[in-house]
Amino acid sequence: MKSRPRIALLAKHEASARLLARKLLDEFVRRGADVLVDEDTAHALGGAAGFPRRKIPRDRRLVVSLGGDGTLLSAARAASDGAEILGVNLGTLGFLTGVSKRQIRSLAADVLADDFDRDVRRLLEVTVTEAGARPRRFRVLNDAVLNRGALSRIARFTLRFDGKPFSSMRADGLIISSPTGSTAYNLSAGGPLLHPHVQGFIVTPICPHALTHRPIVLPAGKKLEVAFEAGTPEGIYLTLDGQEGFRLPSGCVLRAGVARRSVTLLRRPQSDYFATLSEKLNWGV
């Protein structure tokens, strides 16, 4: 006997996403799926308690996110290793989402029929070490950004790779990006596009004080180490996937590299990476 599909459903905090969540929830249940909804969406729909948004249950191997790239990024950080994520774009760009607004009519049937291609994406692992405190570890799908405080003071960054020093620079900040995140802040800051199947990550300075400091692609399997002096009492601000962040005092050390953990993004069979570049970013046009 075939087991019931176990699905996690996440929706953006807005009316259109929650309306679609209600329709999909009813349709999945009608078709025999076992569906859990995140607690905020469950509360909005007047249902039973859902799972915490920051931790998707491990038995939910398929995650459907309703919103845009931001909703998908939060799902990727919260999902277990190897989970499959289908993003439904209800916003504007939706570069990472696999289904557009015009394709959602048969979504439940297509999901249960497994009518999607798969694209494995490795995450980045970021560890912050501060004197006298336990290391803090994070995983991101797009990027980790170190940025100076509100005052217009340049920070100094000292970089080591595989234990060896390779750069010291003064800049407004630093972007550490995965191949998946190469089309996000990294691209806006002048960094290169990196195909998602390339095993590496990108380091892109933000407004460096010297023209000699340019973006660089580093291989997976080894760690980047960043120490910094903030130049202001406020310290440096670390932002994860553009969604979570906190201040770091001078003297902290950040280590980053390609994580073993991955997620699989689902997409329509007729879509691929270069078609998405052309459609969303006008690349090659």
Long-range contacts (C-beta under 8 A, 24 or more apart in sequence): 4-32, 4-33, 4-34, 5-32, 5-33, 5-34, 5-62, 5-111, 5-112, 6-33, 6-34, 6-36, 6-59, 6-60, 6-61, 6-62, 7-33, 7-34, 7-35, 7-36, 7-60, 7-62, 7-63, 7-64, 7-111, 8-35, 8-36, 8-37, 8-38, 8-51, 8-56, 8-57, 8-60, 8-62, 8-63, 8-64, 8-75, 8-79, 9-35, 9-36, 9-37, 9-38, 9-41, 9-63, 9-64, 9-66, 10-37, 10-38, 10-41, 10-53, 10-56, 10-63, 10-64, 10-65, 10-66, 10-67, 10-71, 10-74, 10-75, 11-37, 11-38, 11-40, 11-41, 11-44, 11-65, 11-66, 11-67, 11-71, 12-66, 12-67, 12-68, 12-70, 12-71, 12-90, 12-91, 13-40, 14-67, 14-90, 16-90, 17-66, 17-67, 17-71, 17-90, 18-44, 18-45, 20-66, 20-88, 20-90, 20-104, 21-45, 21-66, 24-64, 24-66, 24-107, 24-108, 27-108, 28-108, 28-111, 28-112, 31-108, 31-109, 31-112, 33-112, 36-60, 53-78, 54-78, 56-80, 56-83, 62-86, 62-111, 64-88, 64-111, 65-97, 66-90, 67-91, 68-92, 68-93, 68-94, 68-97, 69-93, 69-94, 69-95, 69-96, 69-97, 70-242, 70-243, 72-96, 72-97, 72-265, 73-140, 73-141, 73-142, 73-241, 73-242, 73-243, 74-241, 74-243, 76-121, 76-123, 76-141, 76-263, 77-123, 77-138, 77-139, 77-140, 77-141, 77-240, 77-241, 79-263, 81-260, 81-261, 81-262, 81-263, 82-261, 82-262, 82-263, 82-264, 83-263, 83-264, 84-118, 84-263, 84-264, 84-265, 84-266, 85-263, 85-264, 85-265, 85-266, 86-111, 86-116, 86-265, 86-266, 87-265, 93-280, 94-280, 95-183, 95-184, 95-276, 95-280, 95-281, 96-180, 96-265, 98-265, 98-266, 98-267, 98-268, 98-271, 99-267, 99-268, 103-268, 115-269, 116-266, 116-267, 116-268, 116-269, 117-266, 117-267, 117-268, 117-269, 117-271, 118-264, 118-265, 118-266, 119-196, 119-264, 119-265, 119-266, 119-267, 119-273, 120-262, 120-263, 120-264, 121-178, 121-179, 121-180, 121-196, 121-262, 121-263, 121-264, 121-265, 122-178, 122-179, 122-199, 122-220, 122-258, 122-259, 122-261, 122-262, 123-178, 123-258, 123-259, 123-261, 123-262, 123-263, 124-176, 124-177, 124-178, 124-181, 124-201, 124-256, 124-257, 124-258, 124-259, 125-256, 125-257, 125-258, 125-259, 125-261, 126-176, 126-240, 126-254, 126-255, 126-256, 127-254, 127-255, 127-256, 128-238, 128-248, 128-252, 128-253, 128-254, 129-252, 129-253, 129-254, 129-255, 130-248, 130-249, 130-251, 130-252, 131-251, 138-240, 138-244, 139-259, 139-261, 140-178, 140-181, 140-240, 140-241, 141-178, 141-180, 141-181, 141-241, 141-263, 142-177, 142-178, 142-180, 142-181, 142-184, 142-185, 142-241, 142-242, 143-175, 143-176, 143-177, 143-178, 143-181, 143-184, 143-185, 143-186, 143-241, 143-242, 144-175, 144-176, 144-238, 144-239, 144-240, 144-254, 144-256, 145-173, 145-174, 145-175, 145-176, 145-185, 145-206, 145-238, 145-239, 145-242, 146-173, 146-174, 146-176, 146-226, 146-228, 146-236, 146-237, 146-238, 146-248, 146-254, 147-172, 147-173, 147-206, 147-236, 147-237, 147-239, 148-172, 148-173, 148-230, 148-231, 148-232, 148-236, 148-237, 149-230, 149-232, 149-234, 149-235, 149-236, 149-237, 149-247, 150-234, 151-232, 151-234, 153-230, 153-231, 153-232, 154-209, 154-231, 155-228, 155-229, 155-230, 155-231, 155-236, 156-228, 156-229, 156-231, 157-205, 157-226, 157-227, 157-228, 158-226, 158-227, 158-228, 159-203, 159-224, 159-225, 159-226, 160-224, 160-225, 161-218, 161-222, 161-223, 161-224, 161-225, 162-222, 162-223, 163-225, 167-213, 169-205, 169-208, 169-209, 169-210, 169-213, 170-208, 170-209, 170-210, 171-205, 171-206, 171-207, 171-208, 171-209, 171-213, 172-206, 172-207, 173-205, 173-206, 173-207, 173-236, 174-203, 174-204, 174-205, 174-206, 174-226, 175-202, 175-203, 175-204, 175-205, 175-206, 176-201, 176-202, 176-203, 176-224, 176-226, 176-256, 177-201, 177-202, 177-203, 177-204, 178-202, 178-258, 181-241, 183-277, 183-281, 184-242, 185-242, 186-215, 187-281, 189-215, 190-215, 191-215, 192-217, 193-277, 193-283, 195-273, 196-273, 199-258, 200-258, 201-256, 201-257, 201-258, 220-257, 220-258, 221-257, 221-258, 222-257, 223-255, 223-256, 223-257, 224-255, 224-256, 224-257, 225-253, 225-254, 225-255, 226-253, 226-254, 226-255, 226-256, 227-251, 227-252, 227-253, 227-254, 228-252, 228-254
